[in-house]
């Protein structure tokens, strides 16, 4: 930032989206965080009306004009703010007249999403540890007796009538179903640590899309909306593929036989960081979204969807999204969801591969 004034350095370094809005409500300037929030460059944004760039779930224009007229700041808490094609986030807004500006205003947006997601991260990890311990115990204690029950039922079936055979077949089928469930639980508990290397996320997305279209997602339309300039991520290709297949499968199952559309989106968000409990900030600029037009998540599970054993489907194990959350957490990344009828978006935030990792690869 050499050559920049101290004021410009502060403006560029602000960790929250900030805009300077002219007297005609058109954007005069915006910082890099605001470019990331909009997923649009300053060149494409400056000169446009701020109200065309962001959508606020609050009648804000009149209050904005009043704050400009009276020269007073305005604070708005806990409103939903959307941008372009981005799902709305709950945010706080700070608005103030620009000193020395002729009717110009400063607008800053503070997303509330991150604090809630950090709380979610700790709760998911805690729940995951408990679930893993219970899974290992249950799998060991239940699978052995089930094998004996299955074997006994098969032996009995050799000398039974056709009517009684239906009962032993039921015992065998249900025992095998329970074993399959326990194997899924074991998979959740025994996931190995990711082998993180530079990964082309578009290759992983394409593999997931092609696999889905050949199987469980054959009744869906899957579209691509990729940022071609996205740099490599630092991750485990196989585990990230598992994550995406899980998310696409969930979207396909939620749509039902009627089908629907799943949009796979990638983009770069400047300045996005996850601040962890030790105070260190981890940049997570690489974003992937899996968006569907299905019925949305049920209200009673929306807040706990990443917890183990929480499922919105009948006979669902509730381990799929918990496994997804665990994999992304092990990658040092983040996953969140916003859901309403007609639009559910799972968003994954990942670190990019550094120069050292690219050189080693």
N, C-alpha and C positions, 0 to 999 in steps of 0.2 A: 504494500500500500504506500510505497514511497512516492512522494510527490503530491499526495492527497493532503488536504487540510485536516486538522484534528477533528473538525466538525464532520467532515465527510467520512473519516475513519470510524467515528462513533456510529454514524448512520449505517454504514456498511456492516458493522459488527453487531448491530442489534439482533438478538436471537429470536425476535418475534416479527411477524409480518407488519410492515409499516408503510404508509402511503402519505404523500403530500397531495392534497386535493385542492384544486383551484376554486375560484369564486363561482365558476360555472359547473362545479361538481365533477370536473374532468381531472384525471390523474396527471399530475405534474411530474412526480418522481415516485419511485418505490425502491425498497432495499432488496438485497438478494433473498432474504427470507420470504418476502412478499412474492417474488418471482416463483419461488418453490411452492408457496401456498396456492398460487393460481395455476402453476405448471405452465407459465407463459413468460416470455422474455420481456424486458423493459421496453424494447423497441416495439413490440406488438401491443403493449399495454398503455403506454403514455399517450394521452389525448383521448382516451375512452372514458365514458362516464363510469364513475365508481360503482353506481347502482346496476350497471350492466355486467360488471365484472364479479360482483359479489351479491348474493341474495341473503338478506337478513330476515329471520322470522320475527320481525318486530317493526312497527311503523316508525322508521328511524329518520326519514327524510325531513320531516317537519322539525324534529328535535335538533337535527344536524344544522338546519338553517337558523334556528333560534340561537344555538350556541355560537354560530358565526356572527350573527347580528349583535349579540350581547357581549361577545368576546370572552365567554366563559367556557371552562372545560365541561365535558359530558362523559359520564361513566355508565355503561350498560353491562350488566352481569347476566351470565347464563342464558344466552340466546343462541339459536342455531344459525350458523353462517355457512353457506355453500359457495362454491366457486367453480365456474365452468361446469365440467362434468363430474366434479368431485362431490362425494356425499357430504351432506351438512355435518358440521362438528359443533359441539357446544363450546361457546367461546365467551370471553369477556372483551368488551370494546372500550378503548380509551380514545377520546376525541378532544382536541385542544386547538385553539387558534395558533398559527405559526407567527412567532414574534417577528415583526418587520415585514410580514407577507400581506399583500393587499387582498384580504378575504380568504387567504389560503388556510387550510386546516391540516392538522396532522391526525391521521387515523391509525391506531395500532390494534392488532387483533391478537388476543392471547388464547389459544386453544386450551380447553379444559381437558381434552382427551388424554393427554400424556399422564397427568397425575392419576387419573382413574385407571389407566392401563398399568402404571407401575404398581398400584395396589393389587390389581388383578394378577400381575406377574408373581408377586410374593405369595398370594393365596393359591395360585395354580401350582407353584413349586411345592408348597407345603402339602396341598392335597395330593399331588403326584407322589410324594415320598410315602405318604400313608397308604395310598393305593398300591404302590409297588410292593411294599412290605406285605400287605394283605394278599396281593395277587400271588406272590411266591409261596406263601403259606397255603392258600386255598388250592393252588394248582397241584402242589405236592400231596396234600391230604385227600383231595377229591379224585384225582385222575386214577390212582391205583384201585380204589374200590369200584370205580366205574368200569374199569377193565374187567374186574371179576364179575360184575353184574351183567355186562355184555356177553361175556363168555358163557355164563350160566344160562342166560336166555337163549343163546344159540344152541346149547346142548339140549335144553328142554324142547326146542322146536322140532327136533328130529323125530319125536314120537307123539306129536300133537295133531289134533284134527285141524281142518282148515279154519274153523271159527276161532280156535285157540291160537292158531299161528298168527292171526292178526294182532293178538295181544303181545306175543313175544316180539313180533316185528316192531311194534310200537315201542317196546322197552329198548330194543337195539337202536332204533332211529333216534329216540330222545337222548339216549346215553351218548351217542355220537355227536348230537347237537351240543350237548353240554361240554364234551371234550373239545369241540371246535371253539366254543366260547372261551374255555380256559386257555387254549392256545393263543387266542387273541390277547387275553389278559397277560400271559407270559411275554408276548411280544412287546407289550407296553412296558413291562418291567425290565426287560433284558436288552433294550435298545443300546447299541454300542455308541461311543462318543463319535461325533462326526470327524471325518478326515477332511479337513478344510483345505481346499485348493482353489485356484481361479476357475470360475464356472461361468460359461455363457448362459445366462438365464433364458435367452430365447430358444436355445437348443433344448433346454429342459422343458420349457413351455410347449414347444412343438412336439416333443416326445409324448408328453402327457395328453395333448390334444388328439394326436393320431391314435394313441392307445384307447382313449375314451370313445372316439368315433367308431372304432372297430368292435367295441364291446358294450359296456354299460351305458355309454352316452350316444348310442347309434340313433336314438330318436330325438337328439338335440341338435340345434344349430350352434356351432362354436365359432365365434369370430375372434380376430386378432386385432389389437390396437397397441402396437409396440413403438417404443422410442428407439429408432435404429442406432442412436449414438450411445446407448446404455453401455457403460464399461462392465468388465467382468466382476462378478460377486466373489466373495470368499466363502466357500461352502462345500458341502458334500453333495455331489451331483445326485447320487442314488437316494439319499434321504430327502433332498428337495423335491425329487420326482415323486416320492412317496407322499409328501405333503400335498402337492398339486393334484395328484390322482385322488386323494382323499377329498379335497375340496370340490373337485369337479364331480366326483361320484355323489357327494351330498347334494349338489345343485341338481344333478340329473334325477336323483331319487325324489327330491322335493317337487320337481315338475310333474312327476307322474307320467302315465302313458301318453298324455296329450302333448308332452314335449314342451320346448321353449327355447330360449336363447341364453347361451353363456358367453360372456365377453371376457377375454383374457387381455389384461392391460398391463403395460410396463411404462414407468417414467422415472425421472430423476428429480428428487426433491432436495434442493440446495439448503444446507444449514440444518437439516433435521438431525437431532441428537437425542439419544436416550441417556439421561443422567441416572447412574446407578447408586445404590445405597452407600458405596464408598466415596461418592462424590465425583468419580471419574465420568467424563462424558464420552459416549461411544457414537461416532457419526454413523447414521444408517440412511444413506441417501438413495439406495436402490429400492424401488417400490414395485410390487406386483399386486394386482388386484384380480380376483375371480368374482365376477359380477353376474348374477342371474336375475331373471324376471319372474321368479316363482312366487309362492304365497308369503314368503318371509318366515322368520323364526317365530315360534309361539311365544307369546308374551311371558309365560311363566318360566321360560328357560333362557331368555335373551341375555340376562345379566350373568348367567353362570354357564354359558355354552361351552367354555373351555375347561370346565371342571370334570374330573373323571366321573363316569356313571350318570351323566346328565344327557338325556336323549329326547328328541322330539318325535321319534318314530316308535311305533309299536314293535316290541321285540328288539329294539336297538340296544347295543351294548353301552353306548355313551363313552366309548373309548377313542373313537376316531379323531375327534377334535382335540381331546386331551393329548393324544399322541402328537398331533400336528403342533400344538402349543409347546410341547416338550422339545420337539425337534428344533423348532425355531428359536426357542430360548437357549438351547445348547449351542446354537450357531451365533449367539450374541445378538440375535435379531429380535423382532417384535411382530406380533400378529394382533389385529383388531377386527371388529366386525361392526357394520352398521346395517340395520335391517328394517324394512317396512314392506308391506304388501306390494309386489311388483318390482322391488329392487332390494337385493341383498348383496352386500359387497364385503368380501374378506380381503383384507389388505395386509401384505407381508412387507416388512421393512428389513433390509439386510445391509451389512457392511460391504464396501467394495474391496476388491483385492488391491493391496498396496504394491508398490514397485518391486519390493523384495520378493513377494510371493509370485509375481509375474515372471521375474527373472529366474527363480528356482524352477518354475514350471516349464 
